[in-house]
Amino acid sequence: MNLPFELHVALRYLLARRKQAFISLISLVSTLGVAVGVMALIVALALMTGLQGEMRDRIVGAAAHAYVWKLAEGGVVDYTAEAQRLLEVPEVLGAAPAILGKALISAGAGEAFITIKGIDPQLEAEVTDLASAMQSGQLEMLDASDPTSPDRIIIGHVLATQLGAFVGDRVTVLTPHGTLSPMGLMPRPRRLEVAGIFSLGLHEFDAAYGFVALPVAQRLLGRDRVDFMQLRVADIYRAPQIARRVTEVLGPDYLTQDWADMNRALFSALSLEKMAISITIGLIVMVAALNIVASLILLVMEKSRDIAILKTMGATGRSVTRIFMLQGLIIGLVGTAVGATGGYVLSTVLDRYRLVRIPMDVYQVSHVPFTVLPLDFAVVVISAVIVCFVATIYPSRQAARLDPVEALRYE
């Protein structure tokens, strides 16, 4: 196979042997440096992207995409009619009522402060993943048709373990709303039956939430109306626009908030961490580029006689520049290809086998997911090649400026 003149010479210099073995070693180290830098950068970006995606999916699965408050009446009186009105807004797929309040729950093995959430079991399944997250029991068991049956509650698996409670057990719930007595307002404990245990994958919900039917929540918390409405939308990334559209369609009496706004601080921190890690690890590629500069400068010094002979035989300064640029570019391409392949394979293995475990109560997830986005992958590969190419400019220009007479004078 006939190779171009410049590429043929570049490959011979790159694979130098005998007296130039040291230069070949430096080239190998430069290639490994580029590979390690690219691999580390891809893995780091995959880590942060996977963590963001996992937390986003769990948040929008455990909670609604948007929330609607009715300010004029201090709450929603007829949530069925409000749900129908909200479903008429374009891109709104589901609407469900909710009541929130704090309570102290206790059982034989312990006690804990929790958030009581009153829901309509039928409508709740349309806005959250609570029905599919049930480990035992069913969400529909909250909606008791028998008036003589006990009030029921569904709790998270972490809370169930802390209380030592299982399906069918009774727990005691104490809320600030109680009975007026000569001593003042006296909280009254109420006994609820555990109807199910869920696992939404978020420690915040699994350890501190209890779901009850709307009538039960109204009795426990002393409410006569629904606090707010929950919405599920067609596209979670358009939730802010859809939430604003609700106020435009229904009027200024409605206040809305979307999931992105409620979790803005969390995702801003994750994005900042992703940027910081990318810049820090990207410096490894810069160090590898400096190694390329050093190896090419040493090669120019070592090959000054060869360069002079090439010029005397008719090689132009542009051809000499191309020789050394191609050599540095080959180092960058090989290192980038090896690093990109290694980073993708390592990220895939780490994600598939869940090898990196983290404390769930801190990061809300039990393991670190790794997700390699095509855009991130392409940006890393292209940036690494460009950095390696820029590193070849100075040594290549120095080689092109070499004076053949001066180089051969003392040979």
N, C-alpha and C positions, 0 to 999 in steps of 0.2 A: 504494500500500500504506500503510495507516494504522499508524504506529508508536506505541507508548506515548509519552506526553508526556516522561517522563524520558529515554528512549532517544533520542528525536528531538533534544532539547536537547544531550545528551551528544555525539551525532555532529556537531552543528553546532559545538560548542566544539572537538571533536577535530580537525575539518577547517577550523579557522579560517584566514582569509586576510587580506590587506591588513595592517591594523595589528597583528593577532595572528599574523602569519606566524612570528615568533620562537618563540611558544608551540608552534605546529605542528611547528617544527623540533625542539624539545626532545622533543615526543611521539614524533617519528620516531626520534630518537636512543635514547629509552627502549625503543621497540619493538625496534630493532636490538640493543640491549644484552641484552634478554631472549632474543632469537633466538640470539645468539652464545653466551650462557651455556648455554642448553638444548642447542644443537647440540654444544658442546664436552663437556658432561657425558655426553650419549648416546654420543659417539664414545669417550670415555675409559672408560666402563663397558663398551662393546662390546669395546674392546681388552683390558681385563683379563679379562673373561669368556671371550673367545676364546682368550687365552693359557692360562688355567686349563684350559679344555676340551680344547685341543689337547694340552697336556702330560699331562693325565689320560688321554686316549685312547691316546697313544703309550706311556705307562708301563704301562697295563693290557694293551696289545697286545704289548709287548716282554717283559713279565714276567707271572707268574701273579697271580691275584687274592688268593690266600692260600697260606701255607706251613705245613707240618706237620713237626715234629721228633719222633722217638721217643726219649725220654730213657733208658728202661730198658736198652736194648741198645746205646746209643751209635750208633745209626743203624738203617737198615732193611735187614734181611737178605733177605727175600722181598718185593720191591717189587710184584710182581704181585698177591699176596694182599692187601697193604696197599692197593693201588689199588682192589681190589674192595670192601674194607671202607669206604673213604672214599666211594666212589660210592653206598653205601647211605644216607649222610647226606642228608637232604632239601636240595634246591637245589644240590647239588654236581653239576656237569655233566661234569667231567673231572679225572683225577688222573694225574700223571706223576712219575717219579723224577728226581733231579738230584744231581750231584756237582760241587763247586766247588773250585778250587785256582788258585794263581798260577803263572805260567810266563814264561820269556823266549823270544820267538819271533823268528827272524831269517831273512832271505832275502838275495838278492844286493844289493838296494837299501837295506836298513836293518834295524833291529831295534826291538823294542818289548816292554814288559812288558804282559801280558794276563791276563785271567781265563779259565781253562779250565773249560768247563761240560760235564760228561758227561751225555748225555740218551739216552732211548729215542726214536728218530725217529718211531715210530708213535704213541706216547703224547704226545710233545711237541706235536704238531700239535693236540691236543685242549685244551691249556691256554695256548698262546701263538700269536702270529701269525707265527712263524718260517717256516713252510712257504710262506705267501703273500708273505713279504718277500724271497724269493730272487730276486736279479737274474740270476744265472747258476748253472747246476747245479741239483740237487734235494736236498732234505733226506733223501730215502730213500737217497741214495748213501752216507750214513754207515753204514748197516746192510749191510755187505759180507757176502754169502753165501759167497764164495770165500775159504777160509782162506789162500790164497797171495797174495791181493791186499793192497796196502799199507794201513796205517792212514791214515784220512782225517780232514780237519778242514774246517770251514766258518768263514769269517772275514767281518767286516764290510767294506763297500766303502771306508771311510776307512782302515782298517788295510791293506787290499789295496793301496791307492794308496801308502801309506807304505812298504810292503815291496816294491812292484813285483811282486806275485805275482798270478797269474791261475789260473783253473781248469786243473788238470793239472800245475801247477808243484809243486815240492817245497820245503817249509820245514823249518827245524830248530827243535825245541822242547826247551827245557832246563827241567827242574823241580827243586825241592829234593830230591825222592826220587831216589836213585841207587844205586850199587853200593858195598858195603862193601869197603874195601881196607886194606892196611897203613897207608896215609896217612889213613885215616878214611873217612867217607862221601863218595864222589866222584859228583857229579851226572853223569848220562849223557845226552848229547844223543840225541834220536830224530828220525828223518826222517818227516814226514807229507806226504801229498799233499793239495793244496787241492781239495776236492770241490765247493765252491760259494762264492758271495759273496752276502751278504744286505744289506739296507738296512731297518732297523727304524725309522728316523727319529729315533732318539735317539743323540746323539754318544757317550754313555757306552757304548752297546752297539756301535755301528758302528766305533768306534775302539779298543776294548779288550776284545773278547770273541771267543773261539774255541770253537766247538761240536764235540764229538767224541762217538762212541758210548760207552756206559757201560763196556764192557770195556776200551776204549782209555784212558778216564779212570782206571780202576782201576789199570792198569799204569803210566800216567804219574805218578799221584799216590800210588801205594802204598796204595790203599784196598781193603778187602775187603767193604764194604757201602755202601749209598746214604746220602748225608748227610741228605736230607730229601725230602719229597713236595710237589709243586706242585698247586694246585687252581684250577680255573675254576668260578665260581659263576654262578647265573642272573641275579643282580642285583648289580652291583659296589658299589652303595651299601649293600647288606645284607651285604657281606663281613665286617665285624666281628662281626655277630650269628651268621653262619654259622660263622665260625672258632671262636667260643665254643661253638657247638653241637657241633663236632667233639670238643672235650675233654669235653663232657658225655656224648656217646654212647660214645666210645672209652675214656674214663677219664683219670686224672691223669698217666699216663705220656706223654701227648702234649702238646707245646707248640705253639701256633699263633701266627701273626702275619699280619695282612692288609696289603694294599697301602696303605691310607690311613694306617695306623700307621707304616709304613716311610718314607712320604713326608710325614709330618706337618709337618716343619719347612718344606719347600718350599711346600706349599699354605697354611700359616699366613702365610708371608711374602707370598705372592701376594694373599691376602685382606686383609692389612694394607695393602698397596700400593693395592689397589682402594678401600679405605675412605679412605685419605689423599688419593688423587687425587680422589675424589668430593667430599670436604669442600673441598679447595682450589679446584677448578673451580666448585663450587657457590657460592663467594663471588662469582663473576661475576654470577650471578642476583641476589644480594643487592645488588650495586652497581647493577644495572639497576633494582631495586626502589626504591633511593634516588633514582634519576633520575625515577621515576614520582612519588615524593613531591614532589620539587622542581618538576616540571612542573605538578602539580596546585596546589601552593601559589602558584606564579606565576599560574596561571589564576584562582584565587580572588581574588587581588589585582587582576588585570586586569578580572575580571568582577564586581567588587563592586557596581557600579551595576546590572548586569543582574540580579544576585541580589536586590538590594533591590526592583527593579521586579517581579520574579516573586513576591516575598513580599507586596508591596502588592496584587497582583492575585489573591492567594488561595493561592499555593503554600505548602505546609507545609514545616517544617524537614525532615521525613522525605523529602519529594520532592526537596529540594535535596541532601540527603545521597545519595540514589539517583543523582542526575545525575552527581555527581563519582565515586561508586563505580563506576558503569557505564563512565565514561570510562577510569578506571584499569584496570578489568577487561577492557575491549576491547583496550587496549594489551597487557595480559598474555596474553590469548587469541590475538591475532594473532601476537605475538612467539613464544609457545610453539608455535603451529602451524607457523610458518615454521621455527623452530629444530628441532623434532622431525622434520619432514619432511627438512630438510637433513641432520640427523645420521644418520637412517636411510639416506638415499640415499648419503651419503659413506661410511658404514660398509660398506654393500653393495659399493660400487665398490672400496674399499680391500681388502676380503676377496676379491672375485672375481678381481681382477687382481694380487693379492699385491704391492702397490706398496711396502709398508714391509718392507725387508729388515733382518735382524739377524744378528749372528755366531752361528752354530749351536753352536760349542763353548762358548758362555756360556749361551745360553737354550734349548739342546737343539732348537730349531726354526729353520728357515731364514728364515721370514717371520712377520710378526705377523698372526694371524687375528683377525677382528672378528666377534663374535656378539652381536646385539641380543636380549636376553631380553625377552619380553612384560612380565614383572613389573618389570624395571628401567625399561623404556620408560614403563610406566604410572606408576610412582613418580615419575620425573623430571617428567612432564607435570603430574600432579596437584600435586606440590610447588611447581612453578613458578607455577601458577595461584594456589595458596593464598598464596604469598609476595607475588605482585602484588596480590592482593585485600587482604591485610593492610596493604600500603603505602598503600592508598586511604583507610583509616579516619580517620587524623588530619586530612588536608586536607578530607575530606568533612564531618567534624564541625565544623571551623572555619568552613566555608562555611555550614552550617546555623545556627550561632550568630551569624551576621552580623546586626547591627541595621540595618533599613532606614532609620531616621531618621538614624543616623550616616553611613550610606553615601551618602545623597542630600543631606545638609546642604550640602556644598560643591560639588555638581554644578551 
